[in-house]
Amino acid sequence: MKKYFIPLLSIILISCSAGNINYIAFDEAMENIDKTQKESWVFIGDQGLITKIQKYDINRFISKYKNTYDFYFCDISLQNNEHVNFIYQLETLPCAMLISPQKKVKYITNFPFDSKLVSQLNSQDAPQLTNANFKIKGEILSSYFSNIYNAYLSLDSDNIDSLKKGLDNINKSISTEPYFYNYYLGYKLTRKLDRDSISNQYREHAITWFESNTAPLYTYLNAELLQSDTTKTAKIEFDTKMVDFGEISIKAPNKKVIKYSNTGNAPLVIVSALTSCSCIKVTWEQKPLLTGQVGEICITYNGSEENLGAFNRSIILITNATKRNEILTAKGQATL
């Protein structure tokens, strides 16, 4: 493998000087890293990456560290690399990823970067791997990414054990921090395993996550999920859509309950509740409601002297049901 890799590196170095980059698929780069067992930098961008390479003289950096690291270049705009952004949610492009021999991301940095960063990464006070899209960081985030990447790779397999291992990786990632793409991969893997009921749960969680987060990156994947099973939908029914608190004192919180049920044939999920006043708080049990089950929505009025008098407040309930938005009303008379 080393005989293979040295010419590849030479091509990259020469082509950088010539103003052209020899791009490689991200998965191929990861395979090479696995074979060479050498820590590597993977530069990721689009066809404009060459401009940044020239501007920041990355070729000099490569020449200096070619005996320490291997180097790869990936065009993320190509279809065979699109999953890279789905998995790692790269914050800016171009960027550089430091990959360990175990194919785990150790660090992601933006341009420019220099030898000082390399020295920091090799010290005891090395900066932690972070990403603004995730709460976790450091080694936990590195293992998290690794689990999702390995699960993605298992999708190409028809081997049951491989698919199950991929699903196990997905469940580990979800238990650490759920987001759209690990739910999406869970859906795809369970479909291949013919676990339709479980697959639908992953699907609903992914759709729900997408609707409650700003993530245009996953728009067309979410559309795929929405179109994947039109025969199964959740439907929400209420015992009432209006609660009347009557005359209440603002000296203590006042609570009312609305019961709701799922009359559809897919799990019902309440994504969020928007209120027209901070004096209204809405809570519910944070888990999917199965077909035929009944849940409770607790509406609490906790006003101040500014809220004295009659009130009539709206609550917009966002769900995964056929009718995505439902409007509830809370009214009453607030007194001292």
C-alpha positions in Angstrom: 0.0 0.0 0.0 2.9 2.4 0.7 4.1 2.0 -2.8 0.7 3.0 -4.0 0.3 5.9 -1.7 3.6 7.7 -2.4 2.9 8.2 -6.1 -0.6 9.5 -5.1 1.0 12.0 -2.7 3.5 13.1 -5.4 0.7 13.7 -7.8 -1.1 15.9 -5.2 2.0 17.9 -4.5 2.8 18.4 -8.2 -0.7 19.2 -9.1 -1.0 21.8 -6.4 2.0 23.6 -7.8 0.5 23.4 -11.2 -2.8 25.0 -10.0 -4.9 21.8 -10.2 -5.9 19.5 -7.5 -6.2 15.7 -7.8 -9.4 15.2 -5.9 -10.3 11.9 -4.2 -13.5 10.6 -2.8 -13.7 10.9 1.0 -14.4 7.2 1.5 -11.4 6.3 -0.6 -9.3 8.6 1.5 -10.5 6.9 4.6 -9.7 3.5 3.1 -6.2 4.7 2.4 -5.8 5.9 6.0 -7.0 2.6 7.3 -4.4 0.8 5.1 -1.4 3.1 5.7 -2.3 3.6 9.4 -0.9 7.1 9.1 -2.4 10.2 10.5 -3.7 12.3 7.7 -5.1 15.7 6.7 -8.2 15.8 4.5 -8.8 19.1 2.8 -12.5 19.6 2.0 -14.0 22.2 -0.3 -15.5 22.7 -3.7 -13.8 23.4 -7.0 -12.8 26.7 -5.5 -10.6 25.0 -3.0 -7.5 25.6 -5.2 -7.9 29.3 -4.7 -7.6 28.9 -0.9 -4.7 26.4 -1.4 -2.8 29.0 -3.3 -3.8 31.9 -1.1 -2.6 30.3 2.1 0.4 28.5 0.5 -0.9 25.1 1.7 1.6 23.4 -0.6 4.5 24.7 1.6 2.7 23.2 4.6 2.3 19.8 2.8 6.0 19.8 1.8 7.1 20.5 5.4 4.9 17.7 6.9 4.9 15.1 4.2 6.9 12.7 6.3 4.5 13.2 9.3 1.1 13.2 7.6 -0.6 12.0 4.4 -2.8 14.5 2.6 -6.0 14.2 0.6 -8.3 16.7 -1.2 -12.1 16.1 -1.4 -14.6 18.1 -3.5 -17.7 18.1 -1.3 -19.9 19.2 -4.2 -19.6 15.8 -5.9 -22.4 13.3 -5.2 -20.0 10.7 -3.8 -19.0 13.1 -1.1 -22.3 14.7 -0.1 -22.6 12.4 3.0 -19.6 14.1 4.5 -21.5 17.2 5.2 -24.6 15.2 6.3 -22.4 13.5 9.0 -20.1 16.2 10.2 -22.2 19.3 9.5 -19.1 21.2 8.5 -19.5 24.8 9.7 -17.5 26.5 7.0 -15.8 25.6 3.7 -13.1 25.0 2.9 -11.8 23.2 6.0 -9.2 20.6 7.0 -9.9 17.5 9.0 -7.2 15.7 10.9 -8.0 11.9 10.7 -6.4 9.3 13.0 -5.2 5.9 11.8 -8.4 4.5 13.3 -10.4 6.7 10.9 -11.6 9.0 13.7 -11.8 12.8 13.3 -9.3 14.4 15.7 -9.8 18.0 14.8 -11.5 20.2 12.2 -10.1 23.6 11.4 -10.9 26.4 8.9 -8.5 28.2 6.7 -5.9 29.6 7.3 -3.9 27.4 9.6 -0.2 27.0 10.1 2.5 25.1 11.9 1.5 26.6 15.2 -1.7 24.6 15.1 0.1 21.4 14.4 2.3 22.0 17.4 -0.7 22.6 19.6 -2.4 19.4 18.3 0.7 17.4 19.3 0.9 18.9 22.8 -0.8 17.9 26.0 -2.9 21.0 25.7 -4.3 20.1 22.3 -7.5 22.0 21.4 -10.7 19.8 21.6 -12.7 18.8 18.6 -15.9 21.0 18.7 -18.8 21.8 16.4 -21.4 24.5 17.0 -24.1 22.2 15.8 -23.5 19.7 18.7 -23.4 20.0 22.4 -20.8 17.3 22.9 -17.1 17.8 22.1 -13.7 16.2 22.3 -13.3 12.5 22.3 -17.0 12.0 22.8 -17.7 14.0 19.6 -15.0 12.1 17.7 -16.5 8.7 18.7 -19.9 10.0 17.8 -18.9 11.0 14.3 -17.1 7.6 13.9 -20.3 5.7 14.9 -22.4 7.6 12.3 -19.8 7.2 9.6 -19.5 3.5 10.1 -23.3 3.2 10.1 -23.4 5.0 6.8 -20.8 2.6 5.3 -22.9 -0.4 6.5 -25.8 0.8 4.3 -24.0 -0.6 1.2 -24.0 -4.1 2.7 -26.6 -6.8 2.3 -25.1 -8.7 5.2 -27.5 -8.9 8.1 -24.7 -8.8 10.7 -23.2 -5.7 9.1 -26.5 -4.0 9.0 -27.2 -4.8 12.6 -23.8 -3.5 13.6 -24.5 -0.3 11.7 -27.9 0.0 13.6 -26.1 -0.5 16.9 -23.7 2.4 16.0 -26.7 4.6 15.2 -28.4 3.8 18.5 -25.2 4.6 20.3 -25.1 8.0 18.5 -28.7 8.7 19.2 -28.3 8.0 22.9 -25.4 10.5 23.0 -27.1 13.2 21.0 -29.9 12.8 18.5 -30.1 14.8 15.3 -31.6 14.4 11.9 -29.0 12.3 10.1 -28.6 9.6 12.7 -32.4 9.1 12.8 -32.4 9.1 9.0 -29.7 6.4 8.9 -31.7 4.4 11.5 -34.7 4.6 9.1 -32.6 3.4 6.1 -31.0 0.5 8.0 -34.2 -0.8 9.6 -35.8 -0.7 6.2 -33.1 -3.0 4.8 -33.6 -5.2 7.8 -37.4 -5.3 7.1 -38.2 -3.9 10.5 -41.0 -1.7 9.3 -42.6 -0.7 12.6 -39.2 0.4 14.0 -38.3 2.0 10.8 -41.4 4.2 11.0 -40.3 5.4 14.4 -36.9 6.5 13.2 -38.7 8.2 10.3 -41.1 10.1 12.6 -38.2 11.2 14.9 -36.2 12.5 11.9 -39.2 14.5 10.5 -39.9 15.9 14.0 -36.3 16.9 14.5 -36.2 18.6 11.1 -39.4 20.6 11.9 -38.1 21.9 15.2 -34.6 22.8 14.0 -33.1 25.1 11.3 -31.3 22.6 9.1 -31.8 23.4 5.3 -28.9 20.9 4.7 -31.4 18.0 5.1 -34.3 19.5 3.2 -34.4 16.9 0.4 -33.7 14.0 2.8 -36.6 15.1 4.9 -38.8 15.3 1.7 -37.8 11.7 0.9 -39.0 10.7 4.4 -42.3 12.6 4.0 -43.0 10.8 0.7 -41.8 7.4 1.9 -45.0 6.3 3.7 -48.1 8.1 2.8 -50.3 5.3 4.1 -49.3 5.9 7.7 -50.0 9.2 9.4 -50.6 10.5 12.8 -53.8 12.3 13.6 -54.5 14.3 16.7 -57.9 14.8 18.4 -58.6 17.0 21.5 -61.3 16.8 24.1 -61.4 20.6 23.8 -59.3 23.3 22.2 -60.2 25.9 24.7 -59.6 26.1 28.4 -61.4 28.7 30.6 -59.5 29.5 33.8 -62.4 31.7 35.1 -61.5 34.2 37.7 -58.0 33.4 39.1 -55.4 35.1 41.3 -52.0 35.9 39.9 -50.5 35.1 43.4 -50.0 31.4 42.4 -49.8 29.4 39.1 -53.0 28.1 37.7 -53.2 24.9 35.7 -55.6 23.4 33.3 -55.4 20.1 31.3 -56.4 19.3 27.7 -56.6 15.7 26.8 -55.6 14.6 23.3 -55.5 11.3 21.5 -53.9 9.8 18.4 -56.5 8.5 16.0 -54.1 8.0 13.2 -52.0 4.9 12.4 -48.5 6.3 13.0 -46.9 7.5 16.3 -47.9 11.1 17.2 -45.2 13.6 18.3 -45.8 17.0 19.7 -42.7 19.0 18.4 -43.2 22.3 20.2 -45.8 24.8 21.5 -45.7 28.6 20.8 -47.6 31.0 23.0 -48.7 34.6 22.5 -47.7 35.5 26.1 -44.8 34.5 28.4 -47.5 34.2 31.1 -48.6 30.9 29.5 -46.5 27.8 29.8 -47.3 24.5 28.0 -45.9 21.1 28.9 -46.6 17.5 27.7 -45.0 14.1 27.9 -42.0 14.1 25.7 -42.5 10.8 23.9 -44.5 9.6 20.8 -48.1 8.8 21.4 -49.1 5.5 19.8 -52.3 4.8 17.9 -55.3 4.9 20.3 -53.3 6.3 23.3 -54.4 9.4 25.2 -52.0 12.1 26.5 -52.3 15.3 28.5 -51.3 18.8 27.7 -50.8 21.0 30.8 -51.4 24.7 30.4 -50.2 26.9 33.2 -51.1 30.6 33.6 -48.6 32.5 35.7 -49.3 36.2 35.3 -48.1 39.4 37.0 -49.8 42.7 37.8 -49.2 43.7 34.1 -51.5 40.9 33.1 -54.5 41.9 35.3 -57.9 41.7 33.7 -59.4 39.6 31.0 -57.1 37.5 28.9 -57.5 35.4 25.8 -54.2 33.8 24.7 -53.4 31.6 21.7 -51.2 28.5 21.7 -49.9 27.1 18.5 -49.2 23.4 18.8 -46.8 22.0 16.2 -47.0 18.2 15.7 -46.2 15.6 13.1 -49.9 14.9 12.4 -51.6 15.4 9.0 -52.5 18.9 10.1 -49.2 20.1 11.4 -50.4 23.2 13.4 -53.2 23.2 15.8 -54.4 26.3 17.7 -55.5 26.1 21.3 -57.0 28.9 23.4 -56.6 29.9 27.1 -58.9 32.6 28.5 -59.9 33.9 31.9 -59.9 36.8 34.3 -56.7 37.6 36.2 -57.0 39.3 39.6 -54.7 40.0 42.6 
